[in-house]
């Protein structure tokens, strides 16, 4: 199921509903001009599955996966010029394992690994 953000609402537990039911599907977010700026997947009202955002020019802003609201696997973020800004890796439990960041010219500025 693919629905527009305006057709959904949050309950007191911050879960997303559509037509009175917890949403399992994808929500599209649009800017003031109608351009899609985000697409978020949900399972029973909680972010689970692919997530993506775009800059106003249509280029990719970030992407990754969630499970039960936690970031898992690889996440990437880009500058508007297309340069990779960050690459993070999360465990299947949502713990940050590593993170790299670059400046807009592509120079590595952060390179960290984390243990839990």
C-alpha positions in Angstrom: 0.0 0.0 0.0 1.3 3.4 -1.0 -0.3 6.5 0.7 0.2 10.2 1.0 1.5 11.6 4.2 -1.5 14.0 4.5 -3.8 10.9 4.7 -2.0 9.5 7.8 -1.9 10.4 11.4 0.1 9.6 14.5 -1.4 8.1 17.7 -0.2 8.8 21.2 2.5 6.1 20.8 3.8 7.8 17.6 2.6 5.0 15.4 1.3 5.8 11.9 -2.4 5.1 11.1 -4.2 5.2 7.8 -8.0 5.0 7.6 -8.3 4.1 11.3 -5.8 1.2 11.1 -2.1 0.9 11.9 -0.3 1.3 8.6 1.6 -1.4 6.9 2.9 0.1 3.7 4.7 3.1 2.4 4.1 6.8 3.0 5.1 9.5 0.5 6.0 13.0 1.7 5.9 15.9 -0.7 7.2 19.5 -0.6 5.0 22.5 -1.2 5.3 22.0 -5.0 4.2 18.4 -4.9 7.6 17.0 -5.5 8.3 13.7 -3.5 10.9 14.4 -0.8 10.7 11.2 1.2 9.3 7.6 1.1 9.1 5.7 4.3 8.0 2.1 4.9 6.0 1.0 7.9 4.9 -2.3 9.5 2.0 -2.0 11.9 2.6 1.8 12.2 6.3 1.6 13.0 9.1 2.5 10.5 10.3 -0.9 9.1 11.9 -1.4 5.7 13.4 1.0 3.1 13.6 4.7 3.9 14.7 7.4 1.4 14.8 11.1 1.1 15.6 13.4 -1.8 17.0 17.0 -2.0 14.7 19.6 -3.6 16.5 19.1 -7.0 15.5 15.4 -7.0 19.0 14.0 -6.1 19.2 11.4 -3.3 19.6 12.9 0.2 19.8 9.7 2.3 18.7 6.1 2.3 18.7 3.1 4.5 16.7 0.4 6.2 14.8 0.2 9.5 13.4 -2.6 11.6 10.9 -1.7 14.3 12.0 1.9 14.2 15.7 1.1 14.5 18.3 1.8 11.8 19.9 -1.4 10.5 22.4 -2.3 7.9 24.0 0.4 5.7 22.8 4.0 5.6 24.1 6.6 3.2 23.7 10.4 3.1 24.7 12.7 0.1 25.3 16.4 -0.3 23.2 18.2 -2.9 26.2 18.1 -5.3 26.0 14.3 -5.3 29.1 13.8 -3.1 28.7 11.1 -0.5 28.5 12.8 2.9 28.2 9.8 5.3 28.2 6.1 5.3 27.0 4.3 8.5 26.7 0.6 9.3 24.3 -0.6 12.0 23.9 -4.1 13.5 20.6 -6.0 13.1 19.8 -4.8 16.6 20.3 -1.1 15.6 23.7 -0.5 17.2 26.1 1.8 15.3 29.1 -0.3 14.1 30.9 2.2 12.0 30.7 5.7 10.5 32.5 7.5 7.8 31.9 11.2 6.8 33.3 13.2 4.0 33.3 17.0 3.2 31.6 18.3 0.1 34.9 17.9 -1.8 35.1 14.2 -1.0 37.8 14.4 1.7 37.3 11.9 4.5 36.7 13.7 7.8 35.5 11.0 10.1 36.4 7.3 10.2 35.2 5.5 13.4 34.3 2.0 14.4 32.3 1.2 17.5 32.1 -1.9 19.7 29.2 -2.7 21.9 
